[in-house]
Amino acid sequence: MWETTIMPYRIRWEGHGVYRRFFGVFTLAEFQDAYEEMCSDIRYQGIRYIISDYLEGEPAPEFSERDLKAFAEIERLRSYDSPDTVQAMVATDPKTLAYVKYYESLQVSPYCMRDFATVAEARQWVASNPRQGWIRPPPSVPSAARVPRG
């Protein structure tokens, strides 16, 4: 008989970004699995945002600040795949929010990041183009079809 493992997260690719939703109690290994699954997808290269929704999830008791710091350092190494990414984290649970704020305070992660109480607020921030280095062609640049050949 086959055992079915239900992962405590879902990853949804959206145009230029990714929405990750965690639910239930998730372990450090499952948190890392979600990250690896996201980064190993070919769409990860060049994404502009990550929204991590923790409204229905909470970290397992095994989580520690030390683990988060180690994870942030690993995340920094992967930033070269997607250097202009911003990360919005959504949480209201006091324990989860404390981890989110600690992670932000490390300033090790390469991403421009901020926490929010709702997914709508996170999406609004992402749409506001919060990263100054965000590469976007200026509207006055003509398309390749209109560039004179010479």
Secondary structure, 3 states (H helix, E strand, C coil): CCCCCCCCEEEEEECCEEEEEEEEEECHHHHHHHHHHHHHCHHHCCCCEEEEEEEEEEECCCCCHHHHHHHHHHHHHHHHHCCCCEEEEECCCHHHHHHHHHHHHHCCCCCEEEEECCHHHHHHHHHCCCCCCCCCCCCCCCCHHHCCCC
